[in-house]
Amino acid sequence: MVNTGSERQPAALVQSVDRAVTVLEMVAKHGEAGITEIAAELGVHKSTISRLLSVLESRGLVEQLGERGKYAIGFGIVRLAGAATGRLDLVRLGQSSCQDLADRLGETVNIAILDQDCAMNITQAHGSAVVTAQNWIGQRTPLHATSSGKVLLAHQSPERRRRLLRRRLEEYTPRTITDLDQLKQELDRVSADGYATCFEELELGMHAVAAPILGVGGEIVAALSASGPAYRLPRRRIRQVAEDLAEVASQLSEQLGFLG
């Protein structure tokens, strides 16, 4: 069978990505490297390496040391590494903050991050009022049916949000929002209010509220939420809980480098 251009293209793209990563690893290993030595080590033509370095340089991942000089790792790598480090720091910093807040509210407090098209809980603390303690750490929950998910969605670009919501919105309870237009209106309210709510949308009898945790550039890093049974976390209590969450979320944002 003859390969068509469309069949060859994905393989070529994968090979280019693999070479680009290898180039980054080589430059990082040697501290600095030139086109000739990189091409020789990889066994490819210098023009191929030149094109790869040009793309990497345009994204700030490498920088040229003087005109026609060697290349070194760029500050774009620091930006990417900072995002990963921020998430690791969030687990360490967030645990004590979650426990303090859980003790104050008497409810379960979680921190969740965006994981593909779901929210994943990475930290959890239980308040004194919690009778049965369900472990949510590592569990993935739907974005449209949780307060954390709504916060994470509300802070995405319109294009990213469309990609995250490309699947049918599953109904978990009669209160789950399954209409895209209605969900958009809900997310607009989240952006305006600064917090998200969830009233029996994932599980009957359970309420939740969440606030955003921001990174260095003001991008969404995670959502801080409090949840509990509806009788203990009624609608009239939500605003005060939201203010408590926003205060702690702001402190965590500052610890991650967000300057406001």
Backbone as JSON, one array per atom type, in Angstrom:
{
  "sequence": "MVNTGSERQPAALVQSVDRAVTVLEMVAKHGEAGITEIAAELGVHKSTISRLLSVLESRGLVEQLGERGKYAIGFGIVRLAGAATGRLDLVRLGQSSCQDLADRLGETVNIAILDQDCAMNITQAHGSAVVTAQNWIGQRTPLHATSSGKVLLAHQSPERRRRLLRRRLEEYTPRTITDLDQLKQELDRVSADGYATCFEELELGMHAVAAPILGVGGEIVAALSASGPAYRLPRRRIRQVAEDLAEVASQLSEQLGFLG",
  "N": [[0.85, -1.2, 0.0], [0.56, 2.2, -0.82], [1.98, 4.94, 0.84], [0.31, 7.87, 1.73], [0.62, 11.51, 1.61], [-0.67, 12.61, 3.82], [-0.54, 10.5, 5.61], [2.17, 10.27, 6.08], [2.81, 12.66, 7.26], [2.07, 12.92, 10.13], [3.99, 11.16, 11.31], [6.36, 12.44, 10.6], [6.08, 14.8, 12.02], [6.13, 13.87, 14.66], [8.74, 12.89, 14.72], [10.13, 15.3, 14.43], [9.43, 16.61, 16.8], [10.6, 14.88, 18.64], [13.3, 15.2, 17.98], [13.61, 17.91, 18.59], [13.27, 17.9, 21.37], [15.47, 16.33, 22.04], [17.53, 18.03, 21.22], [17.19, 20.13, 23.06], [17.85, 18.73, 25.41], [20.53, 18.15, 24.89], [21.7, 20.73, 24.74], [21.18, 21.59, 27.33], [22.72, 19.73, 28.76], [25.38, 20.24, 27.94], [25.63, 22.9, 28.49], [26.14, 24.91, 26.6], [25.87, 24.88, 23.04], [26.75, 24.44, 19.59], [25.43, 24.7, 16.2], [26.77, 23.0, 14.4], [28.05, 21.01, 16.01], [25.83, 19.88, 17.29], [24.41, 18.87, 15.11], [26.26, 16.99, 14.19], [26.38, 15.19, 16.34], [23.78, 14.21, 16.39], [23.58, 13.21, 13.9], [22.38, 14.4, 11.67], [21.48, 16.74, 9.03], [22.91, 20.04, 9.03], [21.17, 22.11, 8.36], [18.71, 21.17, 9.17], [18.94, 21.14, 11.98], [19.36, 23.84, 12.36], [16.86, 24.92, 11.65], [15.25, 23.77, 13.67], [16.39, 24.91, 15.99], [15.82, 27.54, 15.48], [13.02, 27.63, 15.74], [12.77, 26.84, 18.43], [14.1, 28.96, 19.61], [12.39, 31.07, 18.99], [10.33, 30.57, 20.72], [11.48, 31.06, 23.09], [12.84, 29.04, 24.35], [15.46, 28.36, 23.86], [18.45, 30.35, 23.59], [20.55, 32.41, 21.56], [23.98, 32.88, 21.93], [25.28, 35.62, 21.3], [26.02, 36.95, 18.01], [25.69, 34.54, 15.47], [26.59, 32.66, 17.22], [26.97, 30.09, 19.78], [24.32, 28.12, 21.27], [22.25, 28.4, 24.19], [20.27, 27.28, 27.01], [17.11, 28.84, 27.22], [15.11, 31.4, 28.89], [12.51, 30.61, 28.68], [12.31, 27.98, 29.4], [12.55, 28.16, 32.12], [10.12, 29.32, 32.72], [8.34, 27.22, 32.08], [9.27, 25.26, 33.84], [8.73, 26.54, 36.2], [5.97, 26.45, 36.34], [5.5, 23.74, 36.81], [6.89, 23.42, 39.22], [5.42, 25.13, 40.79], [3.04, 23.72, 41.13], [3.92, 21.55, 42.62], [4.8, 22.88, 44.9], [2.38, 23.81, 45.74], [1.03, 21.62, 46.83], [2.59, 21.17, 49.08], [2.49, 23.69, 50.43], [-0.23, 24.02, 50.59], [-1.43, 22.13, 52.3], [-1.33, 22.7, 55.12], [-2.71, 25.13, 55.13], [-5.2, 24.31, 54.18], [-5.98, 22.62, 56.26], [-6.16, 24.39, 58.43], [-8.24, 26.02, 57.51], [-10.28, 24.14, 57.24], [-10.63, 23.4, 59.9], [-11.61, 25.79, 60.88], [-13.99, 26.15, 59.43], [-15.29, 23.76, 59.78], [-15.78, 21.94, 57.81], [-15.1, 19.86, 54.88], [-12.16, 20.55, 53.1], [-10.66, 21.13, 49.98], [-8.03, 21.11, 47.5], [-7.91, 21.47, 44.06], [-6.72, 20.67, 40.79], [-6.54, 21.33, 37.23], [-6.9, 18.56, 35.23], [-6.44, 17.24, 32.35], [-9.56, 16.89, 31.04], [-10.89, 17.11, 33.41], [-11.32, 17.84, 36.95], [-8.83, 17.4, 39.36], [-8.29, 16.32, 42.61], [-5.77, 17.3, 44.83], [-5.01, 17.86, 47.39], [-6.33, 17.58, 50.7], [-8.38, 18.26, 53.55], [-10.03, 17.66, 56.65], [-12.74, 18.96, 58.54], [-13.9, 19.47, 61.95], [-16.59, 18.9, 62.05], [-17.07, 16.95, 60.23], [-18.29, 13.79, 59.76], [-18.11, 11.26, 58.4], [-15.25, 10.57, 56.62], [-14.45, 10.94, 53.43], [-11.97, 10.06, 51.13], [-10.76, 12.16, 48.79], [-8.44, 12.65, 47.44], [-6.49, 12.49, 44.56], [-8.63, 11.7, 43.06], [-10.66, 12.21, 40.16], [-12.92, 14.64, 39.11], [-15.95, 15.84, 37.52], [-15.84, 18.8, 35.5], [-18.04, 20.5, 35.0], [-19.87, 19.99, 36.98], [-19.02, 20.54, 39.52], [-17.86, 22.76, 42.11], [-15.14, 23.43, 42.15], [-14.4, 22.65, 39.56], [-15.9, 24.45, 38.02], [-14.67, 26.89, 38.7], [-12.1, 26.45, 37.63], [-12.79, 26.19, 34.92], [-13.91, 28.72, 34.39], [-11.75, 30.41, 34.29], [-10.37, 29.84, 32.0], [-9.3, 30.35, 28.58], [-11.6, 31.29, 25.93], [-11.33, 29.49, 23.74], [-9.91, 27.3, 24.84], [-11.77, 26.55, 26.74], [-13.88, 25.7, 25.13], [-12.74, 23.4, 24.03], [-12.46, 21.82, 26.32], [-15.07, 21.36, 26.94], [-16.15, 19.83, 24.95], [-17.38, 17.38, 24.94], [-20.5, 15.64, 25.65], [-22.42, 16.98, 28.3], [-22.59, 15.32, 31.2], [-25.3, 14.11, 33.18], [-25.57, 14.09, 36.61], [-27.22, 14.45, 38.79], [-30.63, 15.58, 39.21], [-30.18, 18.29, 39.34], [-27.9, 18.91, 37.98], [-26.11, 20.91, 35.68], [-26.62, 20.67, 32.33], [-26.85, 21.93, 29.97], [-25.16, 23.8, 27.57], [-25.32, 26.6, 27.09], [-26.55, 27.48, 29.44], [-24.58, 26.72, 31.24], [-22.51, 28.41, 30.42], [-23.56, 30.9, 31.2], [-23.5, 30.49, 33.93], [-20.73, 30.3, 34.36], [-19.98, 32.86, 33.68], [-21.07, 34.22, 35.83], [-19.43, 33.19, 37.82], [-16.98, 34.33, 37.14], [-17.61, 37.01, 37.57], [-18.36, 37.09, 40.29], [-16.2, 35.97, 41.61], [-16.07, 33.54, 42.81], [-17.22, 30.1, 42.85], [-20.18, 28.07, 42.97], [-21.83, 25.04, 43.98], [-24.68, 23.32, 44.07], [-25.93, 20.52, 45.05], [-25.29, 19.31, 42.6], [-23.49, 17.39, 41.81], [-23.8, 15.41, 43.69], [-26.64, 14.47, 45.46], [-27.85, 16.34, 48.21], [-25.43, 17.49, 48.87], [-23.44, 20.41, 49.12], [-21.19, 22.89, 47.77], [-18.46, 25.24, 47.55], [-16.1, 27.29, 45.82], [-12.9, 28.9, 45.27], [-10.5, 30.71, 43.23], [-7.0, 29.86, 42.86], [-4.14, 31.54, 42.0], [-1.35, 31.82, 39.69], [2.06, 33.0, 39.06], [1.83, 34.75, 36.8], [-0.82, 35.45, 36.95], [-2.37, 33.47, 35.97], [-4.69, 30.72, 36.17], [-4.11, 28.33, 38.63], [-5.06, 26.46, 40.45], [-8.0, 25.32, 42.29], [-9.55, 26.2, 45.29], [-11.62, 24.64, 47.54], [-14.59, 24.23, 49.59], [-16.68, 21.84, 51.04], [-19.79, 20.29, 51.99], [-22.59, 18.77, 53.73], [-25.89, 19.77, 52.7], [-27.55, 20.74, 54.76], [-25.76, 21.69, 56.6], [-24.23, 23.41, 55.21], [-25.78, 25.64, 54.06], [-27.41, 27.75, 51.58], [-27.52, 30.37, 52.57], [-25.21, 30.58, 54.01], [-23.17, 30.5, 52.27], [-21.9, 32.83, 51.1], [-20.29, 33.88, 53.17], [-18.56, 31.73, 53.63], [-17.37, 31.66, 51.12], [-15.94, 34.06, 51.19], [-14.07, 33.45, 53.18], [-12.7, 31.38, 51.9], [-11.68, 32.78, 49.67], [-9.89, 34.5, 50.91], [-7.9, 32.75, 51.94], [-7.15, 31.51, 49.55], [-6.08, 33.68, 48.21], [-3.82, 34.18, 49.79], [-2.35, 31.81, 49.32], [-1.94, 32.15, 46.59], [-0.23, 34.38, 46.59], [1.97, 33.22, 47.84], [2.76, 31.54, 45.82], [3.78, 33.31, 44.08], [2.17, 35.2, 42.85], [1.43, 38.54, 42.29], [-0.74, 40.19, 42.25]],
  "CA": [[0.0, 0.0, 0.0], [1.34, 3.42, -0.95], [1.71, 5.93, 1.88], [-0.07, 9.2, 1.26], [1.27, 12.6, 2.33], [-1.32, 12.8, 5.11], [-0.08, 9.44, 6.49], [3.57, 10.51, 6.44], [2.97, 13.9, 8.0], [2.14, 12.75, 11.58], [5.26, 10.54, 11.67], [7.39, 13.46, 10.47], [5.91, 15.74, 13.13], [6.62, 13.19, 15.86], [10.2, 12.87, 14.63], [10.61, 16.66, 14.68], [9.28, 16.88, 18.23], [11.62, 14.08, 19.34], [14.59, 15.85, 17.75], [13.62, 19.17, 19.33], [13.5, 17.57, 22.78], [16.86, 15.87, 22.13], [18.36, 19.23, 21.12], [17.11, 20.8, 24.36], [18.61, 17.93, 26.37], [21.95, 18.32, 24.59], [22.11, 22.07, 25.13], [21.17, 21.62, 28.79], [23.82, 18.9, 29.24], [26.68, 20.86, 27.66], [25.63, 24.3, 28.88], [25.98, 25.62, 25.33], [26.24, 24.02, 21.91], [26.58, 25.05, 18.28], [24.68, 23.94, 15.2], [27.61, 21.96, 13.81], [28.25, 19.89, 16.94], [24.55, 19.22, 17.52], [24.12, 18.1, 13.9], [27.18, 15.85, 14.15], [26.02, 14.22, 17.37], [22.5, 13.6, 16.03], [23.71, 12.59, 12.59], [21.46, 14.99, 10.71], [22.04, 17.9, 8.33], [22.94, 21.27, 9.81], [19.99, 22.93, 8.06], [17.61, 20.64, 10.0], [19.17, 21.64, 13.34], [19.17, 25.29, 12.31], [15.42, 25.17, 11.67], [14.76, 23.41, 15.0], [16.85, 25.92, 16.94], [15.1, 28.79, 15.18], [11.69, 27.51, 16.35], [12.95, 26.84, 19.89], [14.48, 30.32, 20.01], [11.21, 31.93, 18.87], [9.5, 30.3, 21.88], [12.24, 31.4, 24.28], [13.36, 27.84, 25.0], [16.92, 28.5, 23.75], [18.89, 31.68, 23.15], [21.85, 32.4, 20.91], [24.95, 33.66, 22.67], [26.0, 36.46, 20.36], [25.71, 36.71, 16.61], [26.23, 33.3, 14.91], [27.25, 31.94, 18.31], [26.36, 28.86, 20.26], [23.0, 28.26, 21.9], [22.09, 27.98, 25.58], [18.87, 27.18, 27.43], [16.49, 30.15, 27.39], [14.27, 31.58, 30.07], [11.23, 29.94, 28.5], [12.37, 26.74, 30.17], [12.28, 28.54, 33.51], [8.68, 29.52, 32.82], [7.7, 25.92, 32.11], [9.65, 24.6, 35.09], [8.06, 27.24, 37.29], [4.6, 25.96, 36.42], [5.53, 22.43, 37.47], [7.32, 23.63, 40.6], [4.31, 25.75, 41.49], [2.08, 22.69, 41.52], [4.51, 20.78, 43.71], [4.77, 23.75, 46.07], [1.0, 23.96, 46.16], [0.72, 20.5, 47.72], [3.31, 21.39, 50.35], [1.96, 24.88, 51.09], [-1.67, 23.98, 50.74], [-1.96, 21.22, 53.31], [-1.58, 23.38, 56.4], [-3.76, 26.12, 54.91], [-6.47, 23.58, 54.08], [-6.37, 22.12, 57.58], [-6.6, 25.55, 59.23], [-9.55, 26.45, 57.02], [-11.24, 23.08, 57.57], [-10.91, 23.51, 61.34], [-12.41, 26.99, 61.09], [-15.31, 25.99, 58.83], [-15.9, 22.51, 60.19], [-16.14, 21.2, 56.61], [-13.99, 19.32, 54.1], [-11.52, 21.53, 52.21], [-9.83, 20.49, 48.95], [-7.4, 21.85, 46.4], [-8.0, 20.69, 42.84], [-6.08, 21.23, 39.6], [-7.09, 20.86, 35.96], [-6.24, 17.35, 34.75], [-7.1, 16.99, 31.07], [-10.88, 17.51, 31.01], [-11.49, 16.92, 34.73], [-10.63, 18.45, 38.09], [-8.25, 16.36, 40.2], [-7.99, 16.78, 43.95], [-4.4, 17.0, 45.2], [-4.86, 18.07, 48.83], [-7.62, 17.53, 51.39], [-8.38, 18.34, 55.01], [-11.37, 17.5, 57.19], [-13.08, 19.74, 59.71], [-14.41, 18.73, 63.1], [-17.99, 18.51, 61.85], [-17.15, 15.86, 59.26], [-18.48, 12.51, 60.44], [-17.47, 10.26, 57.56], [-14.24, 11.26, 55.83], [-14.14, 10.32, 52.15], [-10.69, 10.52, 50.59], [-10.9, 12.62, 47.41], [-7.12, 12.91, 46.85], [-6.22, 11.69, 43.38], [-9.85, 11.44, 42.31], [-10.99, 13.18, 39.13], [-14.33, 15.0, 39.15], [-16.36, 16.59, 36.32], [-15.69, 20.25, 35.6], [-19.31, 21.24, 34.95], [-20.76, 19.62, 38.08], [-18.36, 20.79, 40.8], [-17.46, 24.17, 42.29], [-13.74, 23.54, 41.72], [-14.38, 22.58, 38.11], [-16.42, 25.71, 37.46], [-13.62, 27.9, 38.86], [-11.06, 26.15, 36.65], [-13.34, 26.5, 33.6], [-14.17, 30.16, 34.24], [-10.49, 31.13, 34.07], [-9.75, 29.41, 30.76], [-9.62, 31.13, 27.39], [-12.79, 30.73, 25.26], [-10.96, 28.34, 22.91], [-9.61, 26.18, 25.74], [-13.03, 26.14, 27.36], [-14.63, 24.92, 24.14], [-12.12, 22.07, 23.92], [-12.74, 21.08, 27.55], [-16.5, 21.05, 27.01], [-16.59, 19.3, 23.66], [-18.21, 16.2, 25.15], [-21.82, 15.85, 26.23], [-22.38, 17.22, 29.74], [-23.3, 14.21, 31.85], [-26.19, 14.46, 34.28], [-25.32, 13.3, 37.8], [-28.43, 14.6, 39.6], [-31.57, 16.46, 38.48], [-29.72, 19.68, 39.43], [-26.69, 19.1, 37.17], [-26.25, 21.74, 34.47], [-26.26, 19.9, 31.15], [-27.01, 22.81, 28.8], [-23.95, 24.61, 27.4], [-25.63, 28.01, 27.26], [-26.78, 27.71, 30.86], [-23.28, 26.62, 31.91], [-21.78, 29.64, 30.11], [-24.08, 31.94, 32.09], [-22.99, 30.18, 35.27], [-19.3, 30.64, 34.39], [-19.91, 34.33, 33.69], [-21.31, 34.62, 37.22], [-18.22, 32.84, 38.58], [-15.98, 35.36, 36.85], [-18.04, 38.27, 38.18], [-18.41, 36.98, 41.75], [-14.9, 35.57, 42.16], [-16.16, 32.2, 43.39], [-18.22, 29.24, 42.22], [-20.98, 27.27, 43.89], [-22.38, 23.79, 43.46], [-25.78, 22.93, 44.96], [-26.45, 19.18, 44.74], [-25.13, 19.06, 41.17], [-22.74, 16.15, 41.66], [-24.36, 14.45, 44.63], [-27.79, 15.04, 46.17], [-27.61, 16.61, 49.62], [-24.11, 18.07, 49.09], [-23.16, 21.74, 48.59], [-19.77, 23.23, 47.74], [-18.09, 26.56, 47.04], [-14.67, 27.28, 45.51], [-12.25, 30.16, 44.85], [-9.31, 30.42, 42.43], [-5.61, 30.08, 43.28], [-3.48, 32.04, 40.79], [0.1, 31.71, 39.6], [2.88, 34.2, 38.93], [1.3, 35.66, 35.78], [-2.25, 35.61, 37.09], [-3.07, 32.33, 35.38], [-5.31, 29.82, 37.13], [-3.28, 27.19, 38.99], [-5.88, 25.47, 41.14], [-9.21, 25.82, 42.95], [-9.67, 25.86, 46.71], [-13.05, 24.45, 47.77], [-15.12, 23.69, 50.84], [-17.91, 21.12, 50.74], [-20.44, 19.7, 53.14], [-24.02, 18.5, 53.51], [-26.7, 20.97, 52.48], [-28.1, 21.28, 56.0], [-24.7, 22.35, 57.33], [-23.67, 24.42, 54.31], [-26.93, 26.15, 53.32], [-27.15, 28.86, 50.68], [-27.31, 31.62, 53.32], [-23.86, 30.55, 54.57], [-22.21, 30.39, 51.16], [-21.11, 34.04, 50.88], [-19.26, 33.98, 54.2], [-17.57, 30.68, 53.34], [-16.65, 32.1, 49.92], [-14.98, 35.08, 51.62], [-12.98, 32.75, 53.87], [-11.93, 30.68, 50.87], [-10.97, 33.78, 48.86], [-8.77, 35.01, 51.71], [-6.84, 31.73, 51.96], [-6.7, 31.34, 48.16], [-5.22, 34.83, 47.92], [-2.55, 33.95, 50.49], [-1.64, 30.78, 48.58], [-1.53, 32.76, 45.33], [0.95, 35.2, 46.89], [3.09, 32.31, 48.12], [3.18, 30.99, 44.54], [4.41, 34.37, 43.3], [1.21, 36.13, 42.26], [1.58, 39.86, 42.94], [-1.98, 40.94, 42.19]],
  "C": [[0.88, 1.24, 0.0], [0.95, 4.39, 0.15], [1.36, 7.26, 1.27], [0.66, 10.24, 2.07], [0.69, 12.78, 3.7], [-0.9, 11.73, 6.11], [1.34, 9.67, 6.96], [3.72, 11.7, 7.38], [3.0, 13.7, 9.52], [3.46, 12.15, 12.04], [6.39, 11.57, 11.62], [7.31, 14.46, 11.61], [6.42, 15.14, 14.43], [8.14, 13.17, 15.88], [10.79, 14.25, 14.92], [10.54, 17.01, 16.15], [10.35, 16.14, 19.01], [13.0, 14.72, 19.17], [14.71, 17.14, 18.54], [13.91, 18.93, 20.81], [14.95, 17.12, 22.98], [17.83, 17.05, 22.08], [18.37, 19.97, 22.46], [17.93, 20.06, 25.41], [20.11, 18.09, 26.15], [22.47, 19.68, 25.05], [22.18, 22.18, 26.65], [22.37, 20.86, 29.36], [25.17, 19.6, 29.09], [26.76, 22.31, 28.12], [25.44, 25.21, 27.69], [26.46, 24.71, 24.22], [25.95, 24.73, 20.61], [25.86, 24.14, 17.31], [25.5, 22.76, 14.67], [27.75, 20.76, 14.74], [26.95, 19.15, 17.23], [24.21, 18.33, 16.33], [24.99, 16.85, 13.82], [26.77, 14.77, 15.15], [24.72, 13.5, 17.03], [22.56, 12.9, 14.68], [22.71, 13.1, 11.58], [22.1, 16.22, 10.08], [21.95, 19.15, 9.19], [21.71, 22.14, 9.58], [18.79, 22.48, 8.9], [17.73, 21.18, 11.42], [18.95, 23.15, 13.41], [17.7, 25.65, 12.39], [14.83, 24.88, 13.06], [15.14, 24.48, 16.03], [16.13, 27.24, 16.73], [13.72, 28.77, 15.83], [11.81, 27.57, 17.86], [13.31, 28.23, 20.4], [13.27, 31.25, 19.97], [10.27, 31.74, 20.06], [10.24, 30.56, 23.2], [12.84, 30.2, 24.99], [14.87, 27.72, 24.88], [17.22, 29.94, 23.36], [20.29, 31.59, 22.58], [22.79, 33.36, 21.64], [25.8, 34.47, 21.7], [25.68, 36.07, 18.93], [26.46, 35.49, 16.09], [26.98, 32.49, 15.97], [26.54, 30.65, 18.67], [25.04, 29.17, 20.97], [23.03, 27.74, 23.33], [20.6, 27.91, 25.9], [18.33, 28.58, 27.7], [15.59, 30.21, 28.61], [12.87, 31.0, 29.91], [11.16, 28.63, 29.26], [12.06, 27.02, 31.63], [10.79, 28.72, 33.72], [7.94, 28.19, 32.93], [8.01, 25.18, 33.42], [8.94, 25.23, 36.27], [6.63, 26.77, 37.47], [4.54, 24.63, 37.14], [5.91, 22.58, 38.94], [6.19, 24.23, 41.43], [3.3, 24.73, 41.96], [2.62, 21.86, 42.67], [4.49, 21.59, 45.0], [3.36, 23.85, 46.62], [0.57, 22.83, 47.1], [1.34, 20.73, 49.09], [2.71, 22.57, 51.11], [0.49, 24.74, 51.44], [-2.18, 23.14, 51.88], [-2.27, 21.91, 54.63], [-2.68, 24.42, 56.26], [-5.13, 25.46, 54.84], [-6.93, 23.11, 55.46], [-6.85, 23.25, 58.48], [-8.0, 25.98, 58.83], [-10.62, 25.41, 57.36], [-11.61, 23.13, 59.05], [-11.84, 24.7, 61.61], [-13.84, 26.8, 60.6], [-16.04, 24.75, 59.34], [-16.28, 21.63, 59.02], [-14.88, 20.66, 55.92], [-13.47, 20.38, 53.13], [-10.58, 20.79, 51.27], [-9.15, 21.51, 48.07], [-7.42, 20.94, 45.19], [-7.33, 21.43, 41.69], [-6.78, 20.68, 38.36], [-6.26, 19.68, 35.49], [-6.98, 16.88, 33.51], [-8.48, 17.66, 31.07], [-11.64, 17.28, 32.32], [-10.75, 17.77, 35.76], [-10.1, 17.31, 38.95], [-7.84, 16.94, 41.54], [-6.58, 16.35, 44.36], [-4.13, 17.17, 46.69], [-6.24, 18.1, 49.47], [-7.43, 17.62, 52.89], [-9.83, 18.27, 55.48], [-11.56, 18.36, 58.44], [-13.69, 18.87, 60.8], [-15.83, 18.23, 62.91], [-18.15, 17.33, 60.91], [-17.21, 14.52, 60.0], [-17.79, 11.39, 59.68], [-16.52, 10.96, 56.61], [-13.92, 10.47, 54.56], [-12.85, 10.91, 51.61], [-10.85, 10.86, 49.1], [-9.55, 12.81, 46.73], [-6.87, 11.94, 45.7], [-7.45, 11.38, 42.55], [-10.15, 12.57, 41.34], [-12.5, 13.39, 39.13], [-14.69, 15.86, 37.94], [-16.29, 18.09, 36.53], [-17.02, 20.96, 35.72], [-20.2, 21.0, 36.16], [-20.13, 19.8, 39.45], [-17.97, 22.27, 40.89], [-16.02, 24.38, 41.85], [-13.64, 23.55, 40.2], [-14.87, 23.85, 37.45], [-15.4, 26.83, 37.58], [-12.53, 27.69, 37.81], [-11.53, 26.48, 35.24], [-13.45, 28.0, 33.37], [-12.91, 30.93, 33.92], [-9.73, 30.65, 32.84], [-10.1, 30.36, 29.62], [-10.85, 30.51, 26.72], [-12.47, 29.49, 24.43], [-10.67, 27.11, 23.76], [-10.88, 25.66, 26.39], [-13.86, 25.29, 26.4], [-14.06, 23.51, 24.01], [-12.46, 21.22, 25.14], [-14.19, 20.62, 27.62], [-17.04, 20.45, 25.72], [-17.46, 18.05, 23.8], [-19.57, 16.58, 25.73], [-21.7, 16.02, 27.74], [-23.24, 16.17, 30.44], [-24.15, 14.71, 33.03], [-25.95, 13.52, 35.46], [-26.5, 13.34, 38.77], [-29.4, 15.46, 38.79], [-31.13, 17.92, 38.49], [-28.46, 19.95, 38.59], [-26.98, 19.96, 35.95], [-25.75, 20.94, 33.27], [-26.41, 20.69, 29.85], [-25.81, 23.76, 28.71], [-24.21, 26.1, 27.61], [-25.87, 28.36, 28.73], [-25.47, 27.65, 31.64], [-22.45, 27.88, 31.64], [-22.24, 30.79, 31.0], [-23.58, 31.74, 33.51], [-21.53, 30.58, 35.4], [-19.1, 32.15, 34.35], [-20.14, 34.85, 35.11], [-20.09, 34.32, 38.09], [-17.15, 33.9, 38.38], [-16.32, 36.67, 37.54], [-17.97, 38.22, 39.7], [-17.05, 36.66, 42.37], [-14.94, 34.22, 42.85], [-17.25, 31.43, 42.69], [-18.96, 28.44, 43.28], [-21.46, 26.0, 43.19], [-23.43, 23.31, 44.47], [-26.39, 21.61, 44.48], [-26.33, 18.82, 43.26], [-24.32, 17.8, 40.87], [-23.33, 15.03, 42.52], [-25.5, 15.12, 45.41], [-27.46, 15.19, 47.65], [-26.27, 17.24, 49.92], [-23.99, 19.43, 48.41], [-21.65, 21.99, 48.61], [-19.58, 24.64, 47.2], [-16.59, 26.57, 46.85], [-14.2, 28.65, 45.05], [-10.96, 29.82, 44.11], [-7.99, 30.69, 43.15], [-4.83, 30.4, 42.0], [-1.97, 31.91, 40.87], [0.76, 33.05, 39.37], [2.27, 35.22, 37.96], [-0.19, 35.9, 35.87], [-3.06, 34.5, 36.46], [-3.64, 31.44, 36.48], [-4.38, 28.63, 37.37], [-4.12, 26.08, 39.6], [-7.13, 26.14, 41.69], [-9.22, 25.31, 44.38], [-11.16, 25.78, 47.03], [-13.36, 23.96, 49.17], [-16.44, 23.02, 50.49], [-18.47, 20.49, 52.01], [-21.9, 19.44, 52.83], [-24.82, 19.79, 53.46], [-27.23, 21.57, 53.77], [-27.05, 22.02, 56.82], [-24.05, 23.47, 56.52], [-24.8, 24.98, 53.44], [-26.54, 27.37, 52.47], [-26.84, 30.16, 51.44], [-25.9, 31.7, 53.92], [-22.77, 30.66, 53.51], [-21.32, 31.63, 51.04], [-19.99, 34.18, 51.9], [-18.17, 32.94, 53.98], [-16.73, 31.07, 52.13], [-15.61, 33.16, 50.28], [-13.8, 34.45, 52.35], [-12.08, 32.02, 52.89], [-11.08, 31.65, 50.07], [-9.75, 34.32, 49.6], [-7.61, 34.03, 51.7], [-6.28, 31.51, 50.55], [-5.77, 32.47, 47.76], [-3.85, 34.67, 48.57], [-1.71, 32.9, 49.75], [-1.14, 31.32, 47.24], [-0.27, 33.6, 45.52], [2.17, 34.34, 47.15], [3.62, 31.67, 46.86], [3.78, 32.06, 43.63], [3.48, 35.36, 42.66], [1.24, 37.45, 43.03], [0.31, 40.7, 42.87], [-2.03, 41.86, 40.99]]
}
